Amino acid sequence: YLGETLATTTDVLAEEARVLNFARTGRNACRPLVAGPVATSDRLSESQRDAVRQVLASTDRVQLVCGVAGSGKTTLIRACVSAVEGAGRPVLVLAPSAEAS
């Protein structure tokens, strides 16, 4: 955004600070979503399988999955959801776009 004029509000900045604090204080604060090794589908690419294993094994409260459109984010999240639900845990996935639902 170099050279661009941007606008925000103090309320938005305060909310961003709360979200960042929630993520920072949640580092290494949780148990992994799925204990032990996780089998992944052969339909996933190697990078998708790596991302699934990272998400499921992380001890961080907040996990972000980022990528360009069409990179397979929704597919790898579905694999994560399947593994977590298979472990008997409920899942709620949030995305900033209705396109990724």
SEFIZA-3560 file (N, C-alpha, C; in Angstrom, 3 decimals):
REM SEFIZA-3560
<numar><xx>0.815</xx><yy>-1.192</yy><zz>0.000</zz><atom>N</atom></numar>
<numar><xx>0.000</xx><yy>0.000</yy><zz>0.000</zz><atom>CA</atom></numar>
<numar><xx>0.861</xx><yy>1.259</yy><zz>0.000</zz><atom>C</atom></numar>
<numar><xx>2.077</xx><yy>1.105</yy><zz>-0.389</zz><atom>N</atom></numar>
<numar><xx>3.000</xx><yy>2.228</yy><zz>-0.442</zz><atom>CA</atom></numar>
<numar><xx>2.451</xx><yy>3.322</yy><zz>-1.343</zz><atom>C</atom></numar>
<numar><xx>2.362</xx><yy>4.516</yy><zz>-0.804</zz><atom>N</atom></numar>
<numar><xx>1.890</xx><yy>5.657</yy><zz>-1.578</zz><atom>CA</atom></numar>
<numar><xx>0.387</xx><yy>5.810</yy><zz>-1.614</zz><atom>C</atom></numar>
<numar><xx>-0.361</xx><yy>4.888</yy><zz>-1.032</zz><atom>N</atom></numar>
<numar><xx>-1.815</xx><yy>4.973</yy><zz>-1.023</zz><atom>CA</atom></numar>
<numar><xx>-2.294</xx><yy>5.620</yy><zz>0.263</zz><atom>C</atom></numar>
<numar><xx>-3.404</xx><yy>6.317</yy><zz>0.174</zz><atom>N</atom></numar>
<numar><xx>-4.041</xx><yy>6.895</yy><zz>1.344</zz><atom>CA</atom></numar>
<numar><xx>-5.064</xx><yy>5.900</yy><zz>1.856</zz><atom>C</atom></numar>
<numar><xx>-4.945</xx><yy>5.527</yy><zz>3.111</zz><atom>N</atom></numar>
<numar><xx>-5.860</xx><yy>4.575</yy><zz>3.717</zz><atom>CA</atom></numar>
<numar><xx>-6.588</xx><yy>5.239</yy><zz>4.877</zz><atom>C</atom></numar>
<numar><xx>-7.763</xx><yy>4.728</yy><zz>5.195</zz><atom>N</atom></numar>
<numar><xx>-8.543</xx><yy>5.283</yy><zz>6.303</zz><atom>CA</atom></numar>
<numar><xx>-9.029</xx><yy>4.148</yy><zz>7.183</zz><atom>C</atom></numar>
<numar><xx>-9.127</xx><yy>4.438</yy><zz>8.467</zz><atom>N</atom></numar>
<numar><xx>-9.671</xx><yy>3.471</yy><zz>9.418</zz><atom>CA</atom></numar>
<numar><xx>-10.280</xx><yy>4.255</yy><zz>10.573</zz><atom>C</atom></numar>
<numar><xx>-10.709</xx><yy>3.553</yy><zz>11.595</zz><atom>N</atom></numar>
<numar><xx>-11.251</xx><yy>4.212</yy><zz>12.781</zz><atom>CA</atom></numar>
<numar><xx>-10.516</xx><yy>3.689</yy><zz>14.006</zz><atom>C</atom></numar>
<numar><xx>-10.629</xx><yy>4.397</yy><zz>15.084</zz><atom>N</atom></numar>
<numar><xx>-9.998</xx><yy>3.923</yy><zz>16.321</zz><atom>CA</atom></numar>
<numar><xx>-10.635</xx><yy>2.618</yy><zz>16.782</zz><atom>C</atom></numar>
<numar><xx>-11.932</xx><yy>2.447</yy><zz>16.525</zz><atom>N</atom></numar>
<numar><xx>-12.598</xx><yy>1.187</yy><zz>16.896</zz><atom>CA</atom></numar>
<numar><xx>-12.032</xx><yy>0.011</yy><zz>16.109</zz><atom>C</atom></numar>
<numar><xx>-11.803</xx><yy>0.201</yy><zz>14.812</zz><atom>N</atom></numar>
<numar><xx>-11.239</xx><yy>-0.868</yy><zz>13.987</zz><atom>CA</atom></numar>
<numar><xx>-9.818</xx><yy>-1.181</yy><zz>14.439</zz><atom>C</atom></numar>
<numar><xx>-9.032</xx><yy>-0.171</yy><zz>14.709</zz><atom>N</atom></numar>
<numar><xx>-7.667</xx><yy>-0.400</yy><zz>15.192</zz><atom>CA</atom></numar>
<numar><xx>-7.661</xx><yy>-1.133</yy><zz>16.524</zz><atom>C</atom></numar>
<numar><xx>-8.585</xx><yy>-0.777</yy><zz>17.405</zz><atom>N</atom></numar>
<numar><xx>-8.677</xx><yy>-1.458</yy><zz>18.703</zz><atom>CA</atom></numar>
<numar><xx>-9.070</xx><yy>-2.922</yy><zz>18.519</zz><atom>C</atom></numar>
<numar><xx>-10.000</xx><yy>-3.200</yy><zz>17.619</zz><atom>N</atom></numar>
<numar><xx>-10.409</xx><yy>-4.583</yy><zz>17.370</zz><atom>CA</atom></numar>
<numar><xx>-9.257</xx><yy>-5.383</yy><zz>16.765</zz><atom>C</atom></numar>
<numar><xx>-8.517</xx><yy>-4.779</yy><zz>15.835</zz><atom>N</atom></numar>
<numar><xx>-7.349</xx><yy>-5.453</yy><zz>15.263</zz><atom>CA</atom></numar>
<numar><xx>-6.341</xx><yy>-5.785</yy><zz>16.359</zz><atom>C</atom></numar>
<numar><xx>-6.130</xx><yy>-4.878</yy><zz>17.290</zz><atom>N</atom></numar>
<numar><xx>-5.198</xx><yy>-5.121</yy><zz>18.391</zz><atom>CA</atom></numar>
<numar><xx>-5.678</xx><yy>-6.276</yy><zz>19.262</zz><atom>C</atom></numar>
<numar><xx>-7.002</xx><yy>-6.358</yy><zz>19.512</zz><atom>N</atom></numar>
<numar><xx>-7.552</xx><yy>-7.464</yy><zz>20.314</zz><atom>CA</atom></numar>
<numar><xx>-7.359</xx><yy>-8.806</yy><zz>19.600</zz><atom>C</atom></numar>
<numar><xx>-7.579</xx><yy>-8.827</yy><zz>18.296</zz><atom>N</atom></numar>
<numar><xx>-7.414</xx><yy>-10.065</yy><zz>17.537</zz><atom>CA</atom></numar>
<numar><xx>-5.956</xx><yy>-10.504</yy><zz>17.550</zz><atom>C</atom></numar>
<numar><xx>-5.040</xx><yy>-9.569</yy><zz>17.332</zz><atom>N</atom></numar>
<numar><xx>-3.615</xx><yy>-9.905</yy><zz>17.365</zz><atom>CA</atom></numar>
<numar><xx>-3.195</xx><yy>-10.393</yy><zz>18.740</zz><atom>C</atom></numar>
<numar><xx>-3.683</xx><yy>-9.762</yy><zz>19.793</zz><atom>N</atom></numar>
<numar><xx>-3.353</xx><yy>-10.192</yy><zz>21.149</zz><atom>CA</atom></numar>
<numar><xx>-3.890</xx><yy>-11.598</yy><zz>21.419</zz><atom>C</atom></numar>
<numar><xx>-5.110</xx><yy>-11.879</yy><zz>20.953</zz><atom>N</atom></numar>
<numar><xx>-5.703</xx><yy>-13.205</yy><zz>21.108</zz><atom>CA</atom></numar>
<numar><xx>-4.817</xx><yy>-14.257</yy><zz>20.444</zz><atom>C</atom></numar>
<numar><xx>-4.336</xx><yy>-13.962</yy><zz>19.246</zz><atom>N</atom></numar>
<numar><xx>-3.477</xx><yy>-14.906</yy><zz>18.531</zz><atom>CA</atom></numar>
<numar><xx>-2.126</xx><yy>-15.044</yy><zz>19.222</zz><atom>C</atom></numar>
<numar><xx>-1.528</xx><yy>-13.933</yy><zz>19.599</zz><atom>N</atom></numar>
<numar><xx>-0.191</xx><yy>-13.981</yy><zz>20.234</zz><atom>CA</atom></numar>
<numar><xx>-0.216</xx><yy>-14.721</yy><zz>21.563</zz><atom>C</atom></numar>
<numar><xx>-1.220</xx><yy>-14.452</yy><zz>22.382</zz><atom>N</atom></numar>
<numar><xx>-1.275</xx><yy>-15.115</yy><zz>23.686</zz><atom>CA</atom></numar>
<numar><xx>-1.690</xx><yy>-16.573</yy><zz>23.556</zz><atom>C</atom></numar>
<numar><xx>-2.154</xx><yy>-16.955</yy><zz>22.372</zz><atom>N</atom></numar>
<numar><xx>-2.562</xx><yy>-18.330</yy><zz>22.143</zz><atom>CA</atom></numar>
<numar><xx>-1.484</xx><yy>-19.218</yy><zz>21.550</zz><atom>C</atom></numar>
<numar><xx>-0.270</xx><yy>-18.680</yy><zz>21.399</zz><atom>N</atom></numar>
<numar><xx>0.824</xx><yy>-19.514</yy><zz>20.888</zz><atom>CA</atom></numar>
<numar><xx>1.161</xx><yy>-20.598</yy><zz>21.903</zz><atom>C</atom></numar>
<numar><xx>1.218</xx><yy>-21.832</yy><zz>21.428</zz><atom>N</atom></numar>
<numar><xx>1.523</xx><yy>-22.987</yy><zz>22.276</zz><atom>CA</atom></numar>
<numar><xx>0.587</xx><yy>-23.092</yy><zz>23.484</zz><atom>C</atom></numar>
<numar><xx>-0.666</xx><yy>-22.689</yy><zz>23.306</zz><atom>N</atom></numar>
<numar><xx>-1.616</xx><yy>-22.667</yy><zz>24.417</zz><atom>CA</atom></numar>
<numar><xx>-2.649</xx><yy>-23.790</yy><zz>24.364</zz><atom>C</atom></numar>
<numar><xx>-2.626</xx><yy>-24.592</yy><zz>23.321</zz><atom>N</atom></numar>
<numar><xx>-3.681</xx><yy>-25.590</yy><zz>23.140</zz><atom>CA</atom></numar>
<numar><xx>-3.099</xx><yy>-26.961</yy><zz>22.822</zz><atom>C</atom></numar>
<numar><xx>-3.929</xx><yy>-27.959</yy><zz>22.968</zz><atom>N</atom></numar>
<numar><xx>-3.559</xx><yy>-29.295</yy><zz>22.499</zz><atom>CA</atom></numar>
<numar><xx>-3.776</xx><yy>-29.346</yy><zz>20.991</zz><atom>C</atom></numar>
<numar><xx>-3.075</xx><yy>-30.220</yy><zz>20.292</zz><atom>N</atom></numar>
<numar><xx>-3.328</xx><yy>-30.379</yy><zz>18.855</zz><atom>CA</atom></numar>
<numar><xx>-4.791</xx><yy>-30.760</yy><zz>18.600</zz><atom>C</atom></numar>
<numar><xx>-5.307</xx><yy>-30.369</yy><zz>17.452</zz><atom>N</atom></numar>
<numar><xx>-6.689</xx><yy>-30.700</yy><zz>17.096</zz><atom>CA</atom></numar>
<numar><xx>-6.889</xx><yy>-32.199</yy><zz>16.970</zz><atom>C</atom></numar>
<numar><xx>-5.880</xx><yy>-32.892</yy><zz>16.466</zz><atom>N</atom></numar>
<numar><xx>-5.929</xx><yy>-34.347</yy><zz>16.334</zz><atom>CA</atom></numar>
<numar><xx>-4.612</xx><yy>-34.899</yy><zz>16.863</zz><atom>C</atom></numar>
<numar><xx>-4.704</xx><yy>-35.811</yy><zz>17.806</zz><atom>N</atom></numar>
<numar><xx>-3.498</xx><yy>-36.390</yy><zz>18.397</zz><atom>CA</atom></numar>
<numar><xx>-2.933</xx><yy>-37.467</yy><zz>17.474</zz><atom>C</atom></numar>
<numar><xx>-1.635</xx><yy>-37.501</yy><zz>17.358</zz><atom>N</atom></numar>
<numar><xx>-0.972</xx><yy>-38.545</yy><zz>16.586</zz><atom>CA</atom></numar>
<numar><xx>-0.954</xx><yy>-38.277</yy><zz>15.099</zz><atom>C</atom></numar>
<numar><xx>-0.381</xx><yy>-39.209</yy><zz>14.350</zz><atom>N</atom></numar>
<numar><xx>-0.285</xx><yy>-39.039</yy><zz>12.899</zz><atom>CA</atom></numar>
<numar><xx>-1.656</xx><yy>-39.056</yy><zz>12.236</zz><atom>C</atom></numar>
<numar><xx>-1.758</xx><yy>-38.347</yy><zz>11.139</zz><atom>N</atom></numar>
<numar><xx>-3.021</xx><yy>-38.249</yy><zz>10.423</zz><atom>CA</atom></numar>
<numar><xx>-2.816</xx><yy>-38.720</yy><zz>8.988</zz><atom>C</atom></numar>
<numar><xx>-3.663</xx><yy>-39.634</yy><zz>8.558</zz><atom>N</atom></numar>
<numar><xx>-3.623</xx><yy>-40.077</yy><zz>7.158</zz><atom>CA</atom></numar>
<numar><xx>-4.272</xx><yy>-38.998</yy><zz>6.307</zz><atom>C</atom></numar>
<numar><xx>-3.643</xx><yy>-38.657</yy><zz>5.187</zz><atom>N</atom></numar>
<numar><xx>-4.202</xx><yy>-37.657</yy><zz>4.287</zz><atom>CA</atom></numar>
<numar><xx>-4.477</xx><yy>-38.291</yy><zz>2.930</zz><atom>C</atom></numar>
<numar><xx>-5.380</xx><yy>-37.693</yy><zz>2.212</zz><atom>N</atom></numar>
<numar><xx>-5.808</xx><yy>-38.219</yy><zz>0.916</zz><atom>CA</atom></numar>
<numar><xx>-4.715</xx><yy>-38.070</yy><zz>-0.141</zz><atom>C</atom></numar>
<numar><xx>-4.645</xx><yy>-39.053</yy><zz>-1.009</zz><atom>N</atom></numar>
<numar><xx>-3.729</xx><yy>-38.976</yy><zz>-2.140</zz><atom>CA</atom></numar>
<numar><xx>-4.166</xx><yy>-37.902</yy><zz>-3.132</zz><atom>C</atom></numar>
<numar><xx>-5.394</xx><yy>-37.442</yy><zz>-2.998</zz><atom>N</atom></numar>
<numar><xx>-5.887</xx><yy>-36.394</yy><zz>-3.903</zz><atom>CA</atom></numar>
<numar><xx>-5.318</xx><yy>-35.032</yy><zz>-3.547</zz><atom>C</atom></numar>
<numar><xx>-4.738</xx><yy>-34.903</yy><zz>-2.355</zz><atom>N</atom></numar>
<numar><xx>-4.111</xx><yy>-33.643</yy><zz>-1.960</zz><atom>CA</atom></numar>
<numar><xx>-2.692</xx><yy>-33.574</yy><zz>-2.508</zz><atom>C</atom></numar>
<numar><xx>-2.261</xx><yy>-32.369</yy><zz>-2.832</zz><atom>N</atom></numar>
<numar><xx>-0.866</xx><yy>-32.184</yy><zz>-3.237</zz><atom>CA</atom></numar>
<numar><xx>0.022</xx><yy>-32.322</yy><zz>-2.004</zz><atom>C</atom></numar>
<numar><xx>1.306</xx><yy>-32.448</yy><zz>-2.226</zz><atom>N</atom></numar>
<numar><xx>2.231</xx><yy>-32.559</yy><zz>-1.088</zz><atom>CA</atom></numar>
<numar><xx>2.147</xx><yy>-31.331</yy><zz>-0.188</zz><atom>C</atom></numar>
<numar><xx>2.050</xx><yy>-30.138</yy><zz>-0.777</zz><atom>N</atom></numar>
<numar><xx>1.961</xx><yy>-28.928</yy><zz>0.044</zz><atom>CA</atom></numar>
<numar><xx>0.641</xx><yy>-28.872</yy><zz>0.807</zz><atom>C</atom></numar>
<numar><xx>-0.437</xx><yy>-29.382</yy><zz>0.225</zz><atom>N</atom></numar>
<numar><xx>-1.704</xx><yy>-29.448</yy><zz>0.950</zz><atom>CA</atom></numar>
<numar><xx>-1.605</xx><yy>-30.434</yy><zz>2.106</zz><atom>C</atom></numar>
<numar><xx>-0.994</xx><yy>-31.593</yy><zz>1.876</zz><atom>N</atom></numar>
<numar><xx>-0.819</xx><yy>-32.571</yy><zz>2.962</zz><atom>CA</atom></numar>
<numar><xx>0.012</xx><yy>-31.975</yy><zz>4.093</zz><atom>C</atom></numar>
<numar><xx>1.071</xx><yy>-31.246</yy><zz>3.735</zz><atom>N</atom></numar>
<numar><xx>1.893</xx><yy>-30.588</yy><zz>4.758</zz><atom>CA</atom></numar>
<numar><xx>1.060</xx><yy>-29.586</yy><zz>5.560</zz><atom>C</atom></numar>
<numar><xx>0.226</xx><yy>-28.819</yy><zz>4.868</zz><atom>N</atom></numar>
<numar><xx>-0.605</xx><yy>-27.821</yy><zz>5.549</zz><atom>CA</atom></numar>
<numar><xx>-1.613</xx><yy>-28.497</yy><zz>6.472</zz><atom>C</atom></numar>
<numar><xx>-2.220</xx><yy>-29.587</yy><zz>6.026</zz><atom>N</atom></numar>
<numar><xx>-3.173</xx><yy>-30.328</yy><zz>6.862</zz><atom>CA</atom></numar>
<numar><xx>-2.476</xx><yy>-30.817</yy><zz>8.132</zz><atom>C</atom></numar>
<numar><xx>-1.318</xx><yy>-31.415</yy><zz>7.969</zz><atom>N</atom></numar>
<numar><xx>-0.584</xx><yy>-31.913</yy><zz>9.147</zz><atom>CA</atom></numar>
<numar><xx>-0.225</xx><yy>-30.763</yy><zz>10.090</zz><atom>C</atom></numar>
<numar><xx>0.170</xx><yy>-29.614</yy><zz>9.544</zz><atom>N</atom></numar>
<numar><xx>0.531</xx><yy>-28.453</yy><zz>10.366</zz><atom>CA</atom></numar>
<numar><xx>-0.677</xx><yy>-27.960</yy><zz>11.158</zz><atom>C</atom></numar>
<numar><xx>-1.798</xx><yy>-27.800</yy><zz>10.484</zz><atom>N</atom></numar>
<numar><xx>-3.008</xx><yy>-27.320</yy><zz>11.161</zz><atom>CA</atom></numar>
<numar><xx>-3.431</xx><yy>-28.287</yy><zz>12.263</zz><atom>C</atom></numar>
<numar><xx>-3.435</xx><yy>-29.575</yy><zz>11.972</zz><atom>N</atom></numar>
<numar><xx>-3.918</xx><yy>-30.560</yy><zz>12.943</zz><atom>CA</atom></numar>
<numar><xx>-2.968</xx><yy>-30.764</yy><zz>14.113</zz><atom>C</atom></numar>
<numar><xx>-1.673</xx><yy>-30.550</yy><zz>13.906</zz><atom>N</atom></numar>
<numar><xx>-0.686</xx><yy>-30.786</yy><zz>14.962</zz><atom>CA</atom></numar>
<numar><xx>-0.336</xx><yy>-29.525</yy><zz>15.750</zz><atom>C</atom></numar>
<numar><xx>-0.763</xx><yy>-28.375</yy><zz>15.278</zz><atom>N</atom></numar>
<numar><xx>-0.379</xx><yy>-27.115</yy><zz>15.922</zz><atom>CA</atom></numar>
<numar><xx>-0.924</xx><yy>-27.009</yy><zz>17.341</zz><atom>C</atom></numar>
<numar><xx>-0.164</xx><yy>-26.369</yy><zz>18.194</zz><atom>N</atom></numar>
<numar><xx>-0.616</xx><yy>-26.071</yy><zz>19.555</zz><atom>CA</atom></numar>
<numar><xx>-1.002</xx><yy>-24.597</yy><zz>19.693</zz><atom>C</atom></numar>
<numar><xx>-1.097</xx><yy>-23.911</yy><zz>18.560</zz><atom>N</atom></numar>
<numar><xx>-1.499</xx><yy>-22.502</yy><zz>18.564</zz><atom>CA</atom></numar>
<numar><xx>-3.017</xx><yy>-22.381</yy><zz>18.506</zz><atom>C</atom></numar>
<numar><xx>-3.543</xx><yy>-21.393</yy><zz>19.200</zz><atom>N</atom></numar>
<numar><xx>-4.986</xx><yy>-21.161</yy><zz>19.242</zz><atom>CA</atom></numar>
<numar><xx>-5.527</xx><yy>-20.706</yy><zz>17.892</zz><atom>C</atom></numar>
<numar><xx>-4.732</xx><yy>-19.962</yy><zz>17.141</zz><atom>N</atom></numar>
<numar><xx>-5.167</xx><yy>-19.417</yy><zz>15.850</zz><atom>CA</atom></numar>
<numar><xx>-4.309</xx><yy>-20.012</yy><zz>14.742</zz><atom>C</atom></numar>
<numar><xx>-4.956</xx><yy>-20.495</yy><zz>13.705</zz><atom>N</atom></numar>
<numar><xx>-4.277</xx><yy>-21.012</yy><zz>12.523</zz><atom>CA</atom></numar>
<numar><xx>-4.808</xx><yy>-20.267</yy><zz>11.311</zz><atom>C</atom></numar>
<numar><xx>-3.921</xx><yy>-19.830</yy><zz>10.459</zz><atom>N</atom></numar>
<numar><xx>-4.326</xx><yy>-19.162</yy><zz>9.224</zz><atom>CA</atom></numar>
<numar><xx>-3.920</xx><yy>-20.019</yy><zz>8.041</zz><atom>C</atom></numar>
<numar><xx>-4.796</xx><yy>-20.123</yy><zz>7.075</zz><atom>N</atom></numar>
<numar><xx>-4.491</xx><yy>-20.809</yy><zz>5.822</zz><atom>CA</atom></numar>
<numar><xx>-4.685</xx><yy>-19.773</yy><zz>4.722</zz><atom>C</atom></numar>
<numar><xx>-3.603</xx><yy>-19.406</yy><zz>4.078</zz><atom>N</atom></numar>
<numar><xx>-3.635</xx><yy>-18.355</yy><zz>3.059</zz><atom>CA</atom></numar>
<numar><xx>-3.180</xx><yy>-18.907</yy><zz>1.726</zz><atom>C</atom></numar>
<numar><xx>-3.712</xx><yy>-18.375</yy><zz>0.662</zz><atom>N</atom></numar>
<numar><xx>-3.299</xx><yy>-18.763</yy><zz>-0.682</zz><atom>CA</atom></numar>
<numar><xx>-4.138</xx><yy>-18.041</yy><zz>-1.709</zz><atom>C</atom></numar>
<numar><xx>-3.647</xx><yy>-18.020</yy><zz>-2.920</zz><atom>N</atom></numar>
<numar><xx>-4.381</xx><yy>-17.361</yy><zz>-4.001</zz><atom>CA</atom></numar>
<numar><xx>-5.605</xx><yy>-18.191</yy><zz>-4.371</zz><atom>C</atom></numar>
<numar><xx>-6.521</xx><yy>-17.570</yy><zz>-5.081</zz><atom>N</atom></numar>
<numar><xx>-7.719</xx><yy>-18.270</yy><zz>-5.530</zz><atom>CA</atom></numar>
<numar><xx>-7.328</xx><yy>-19.493</yy><zz>-6.357</zz><atom>C</atom></numar>
<numar><xx>-7.978</xx><yy>-20.612</yy><zz>-6.055</zz><atom>N</atom></numar>
<numar><xx>-7.723</xx><yy>-21.826</yy><zz>-6.812</zz><atom>CA</atom></numar>
<numar><xx>-6.525</xx><yy>-22.630</yy><zz>-6.353</zz><atom>C</atom></numar>
<numar><xx>-5.912</xx><yy>-22.229</yy><zz>-5.244</zz><atom>N</atom></numar>
<numar><xx>-4.714</xx><yy>-22.937</yy><zz>-4.782</zz><atom>CA</atom></numar>
<numar><xx>-5.021</xx><yy>-24.182</yy><zz>-3.953</zz><atom>C</atom></numar>
<numar><xx>-6.283</xx><yy>-24.404</yy><zz>-3.615</zz><atom>N</atom></numar>
<numar><xx>-6.654</xx><yy>-25.618</yy><zz>-2.896</zz><atom>CA</atom></numar>
<numar><xx>-6.910</xx><yy>-25.436</yy><zz>-1.411</zz><atom>C</atom></numar>
<numar><xx>-7.124</xx><yy>-24.198</yy><zz>-0.977</zz><atom>N</atom></numar>
<numar><xx>-7.379</xx><yy>-23.941</yy><zz>0.448</zz><atom>CA</atom></numar>
<numar><xx>-8.631</xx><yy>-24.662</yy><zz>0.936</zz><atom>C</atom></numar>
<numar><xx>-9.701</xx><yy>-24.547</yy><zz>0.187</zz><atom>N</atom></numar>
<numar><xx>-10.955</xx><yy>-25.170</yy><zz>0.601</zz><atom>CA</atom></numar>
<numar><xx>-10.810</xx><yy>-26.682</yy><zz>0.674</zz><atom>C</atom></numar>
<numar><xx>-10.101</xx><yy>-27.269</yy><zz>-0.267</zz><atom>N</atom></numar>
<numar><xx>-9.885</xx><yy>-28.719</yy><zz>-0.276</zz><atom>CA</atom></numar>
<numar><xx>-9.103</xx><yy>-29.157</yy><zz>0.952</zz><atom>C</atom></numar>
<numar><xx>-8.041</xx><yy>-28.432</yy><zz>1.298</zz><atom>N</atom></numar>
<numar><xx>-7.253</xx><yy>-28.847</yy><zz>2.465</zz><atom>CA</atom></numar>
<numar><xx>-8.012</xx><yy>-28.598</yy><zz>3.760</zz><atom>C</atom></numar>
<numar><xx>-8.824</xx><yy>-27.556</yy><zz>3.806</zz><atom>N</atom></numar>
<numar><xx>-9.635</xx><yy>-27.312</yy><zz>5.006</zz><atom>CA</atom></numar>
<numar><xx>-10.672</xx><yy>-28.429</yy><zz>5.166</zz><atom>C</atom></numar>
<numar><xx>-11.236</xx><yy>-28.882</yy><zz>4.062</zz><atom>N</atom></numar>
<numar><xx>-12.185</xx><yy>-30.008</yy><zz>4.150</zz><atom>CA</atom></numar>
<numar><xx>-11.497</xx><yy>-31.240</yy><zz>4.731</zz><atom>C</atom></numar>
<numar><xx>-10.251</xx><yy>-31.482</yy><zz>4.349</zz><atom>N</atom></numar>
<numar><xx>-9.508</xx><yy>-32.621</yy><zz>4.902</zz><atom>CA</atom></numar>
<numar><xx>-9.277</xx><yy>-32.431</yy><zz>6.397</zz><atom>C</atom></numar>
<numar><xx>-8.986</xx><yy>-31.208</yy><zz>6.806</zz><atom>N</atom></numar>
<numar><xx>-8.814</xx><yy>-30.920</yy><zz>8.242</zz><atom>CA</atom></numar>
<numar><xx>-10.113</xx><yy>-31.157</yy><zz>8.999</zz><atom>C</atom></numar>
<numar><xx>-11.201</xx><yy>-30.634</yy><zz>8.465</zz><atom>N</atom></numar>
<numar><xx>-12.510</xx><yy>-30.800</yy><zz>9.107</zz><atom>CA</atom></numar>
<numar><xx>-12.842</xx><yy>-32.281</yy><zz>9.249</zz><atom>C</atom></numar>
<numar><xx>-12.616</xx><yy>-33.042</yy><zz>8.208</zz><atom>N</atom></numar>
<numar><xx>-12.894</xx><yy>-34.479</yy><zz>8.240</zz><atom>CA</atom></numar>
<numar><xx>-12.091</xx><yy>-35.170</yy><zz>9.341</zz><atom>C</atom></numar>
<numar><xx>-10.812</xx><yy>-34.825</yy><zz>9.467</zz><atom>N</atom></numar>
<numar><xx>-9.962</xx><yy>-35.445</yy><zz>10.489</zz><atom>CA</atom></numar>
<numar><xx>-10.405</xx><yy>-35.048</yy><zz>11.892</zz><atom>C</atom></numar>
<numar><xx>-10.741</xx><yy>-33.787</yy><zz>12.088</zz><atom>N</atom></numar>
<numar><xx>-11.156</xx><yy>-33.318</yy><zz>13.418</zz><atom>CA</atom></numar>
<numar><xx>-12.501</xx><yy>-33.942</yy><zz>13.800</zz><atom>C</atom></numar>
<numar><xx>-13.447</xx><yy>-33.942</yy><zz>12.869</zz><atom>N</atom></numar>
<numar><xx>-14.737</xx><yy>-34.569</yy><zz>13.159</zz><atom>CA</atom></numar>
<numar><xx>-14.574</xx><yy>-36.069</yy><zz>13.377</zz><atom>C</atom></numar>
<numar><xx>-13.652</xx><yy>-36.697</yy><zz>12.636</zz><atom>N</atom></numar>
<numar><xx>-13.370</xx><yy>-38.114</yy><zz>12.831</zz><atom>CA</atom></numar>
<numar><xx>-12.812</xx><yy>-38.408</yy><zz>14.210</zz><atom>C</atom></numar>
<numar><xx>-12.192</xx><yy>-37.402</yy><zz>14.827</zz><atom>N</atom></numar>
<numar><xx>-11.681</xx><yy>-37.537</yy><zz>16.190</zz><atom>CA</atom></numar>
<numar><xx>-12.762</xx><yy>-37.200</yy><zz>17.223</zz><atom>C</atom></numar>
<numar><xx>-13.997</xx><yy>-36.947</yy><zz>16.737</zz><atom>N</atom></numar>
<numar><xx>-15.119</xx><yy>-36.698</yy><zz>17.647</zz><atom>CA</atom></numar>
<numar><xx>-15.214</xx><yy>-35.271</yy><zz>18.149</zz><atom>C</atom></numar>
<numar><xx>-14.605</xx><yy>-34.338</yy><zz>17.449</zz><atom>N</atom></numar>
<numar><xx>-14.639</xx><yy>-32.946</yy><zz>17.894</zz><atom>CA</atom></numar>
<numar><xx>-15.457</xx><yy>-32.103</yy><zz>16.920</zz><atom>C</atom></numar>
<numar><xx>-16.214</xx><yy>-31.126</yy><zz>17.443</zz><atom>N</atom></numar>
<numar><xx>-16.991</xx><yy>-30.248</yy><zz>16.556</zz><atom>CA</atom></numar>
<numar><xx>-16.070</xx><yy>-29.248</yy><zz>15.855</zz><atom>C</atom></numar>
<numar><xx>-16.509</xx><yy>-28.747</yy><zz>14.706</zz><atom>N</atom></numar>
<numar><xx>-15.702</xx><yy>-27.828</yy><zz>13.904</zz><atom>CA</atom></numar>
<numar><xx>-16.546</xx><yy>-26.639</yy><zz>13.476</zz><atom>C</atom></numar>
<numar><xx>-15.948</xx><yy>-25.450</yy><zz>13.540</zz><atom>N</atom></numar>
<numar><xx>-16.531</xx><yy>-24.239</yy><zz>12.985</zz><atom>CA</atom></numar>
<numar><xx>-15.435</xx><yy>-23.563</yy><zz>12.181</zz><atom>C</atom></numar>
<numar><xx>-15.645</xx><yy>-23.393</yy><zz>10.884</zz><atom>N</atom></numar>
<numar><xx>-14.662</xx><yy>-22.766</yy><zz>10.007</zz><atom>CA</atom></numar>
<numar><xx>-15.185</xx><yy>-21.397</yy><zz>9.614</zz><atom>C</atom></numar>
<numar><xx>-14.338</xx><yy>-20.384</yy><zz>9.722</zz><atom>N</atom></numar>
<numar><xx>-14.695</xx><yy>-19.022</yy><zz>9.339</zz><atom>CA</atom></numar>
<numar><xx>-13.804</xx><yy>-18.587</yy><zz>8.187</zz><atom>C</atom></numar>
<numar><xx>-14.386</xx><yy>-17.867</yy><zz>7.226</zz><atom>N</atom></numar>
<numar><xx>-13.628</xx><yy>-17.345</yy><zz>6.101</zz><atom>CA</atom></numar>
<numar><xx>-14.096</xx><yy>-15.924</yy><zz>5.817</zz><atom>C</atom></numar>
<numar><xx>-13.186</xx><yy>-15.050</yy><zz>5.416</zz><atom>N</atom></numar>
<numar><xx>-13.584</xx><yy>-13.660</yy><zz>5.172</zz><atom>CA</atom></numar>
<numar><xx>-14.312</xx><yy>-13.458</yy><zz>3.843</zz><atom>C</atom></numar>
<numar><xx>-14.610</xx><yy>-14.533</yy><zz>3.145</zz><atom>N</atom></numar>
<numar><xx>-15.252</xx><yy>-14.413</yy><zz>1.851</zz><atom>CA</atom></numar>
<numar><xx>-16.337</xx><yy>-15.463</yy><zz>1.712</zz><atom>C</atom></numar>
<numar><xx>-17.487</xx><yy>-15.071</yy><zz>1.181</zz><atom>N</atom></numar>
<numar><xx>-18.560</xx><yy>-16.032</yy><zz>0.930</zz><atom>CA</atom></numar>
<numar><xx>-18.161</xx><yy>-16.993</yy><zz>-0.175</zz><atom>C</atom></numar>
<numar><xx>-17.185</xx><yy>-16.632</yy><zz>-0.972</zz><atom>N</atom></numar>
<numar><xx>-16.727</xx><yy>-17.484</yy><zz>-2.058</zz><atom>CA</atom></numar>
<numar><xx>-16.081</xx><yy>-18.766</yy><zz>-1.533</zz><atom>C</atom></numar>
<numar><xx>-15.551</xx><yy>-18.757</yy><zz>-0.340</zz><atom>N</atom></numar>
<numar><xx>-14.814</xx><yy>-19.906</yy><zz>0.200</zz><atom>CA</atom></numar>
<numar><xx>-15.670</xx><yy>-20.782</yy><zz>1.097</zz><atom>C</atom></numar>
<numar><xx>-16.977</xx><yy>-20.676</yy><zz>0.990</zz><atom>N</atom></numar>
<numar><xx>-17.820</xx><yy>-21.453</yy><zz>1.898</zz><atom>CA</atom></numar>
<numar><xx>-18.232</xx><yy>-22.789</yy><zz>1.335</zz><atom>C</atom></numar>
//
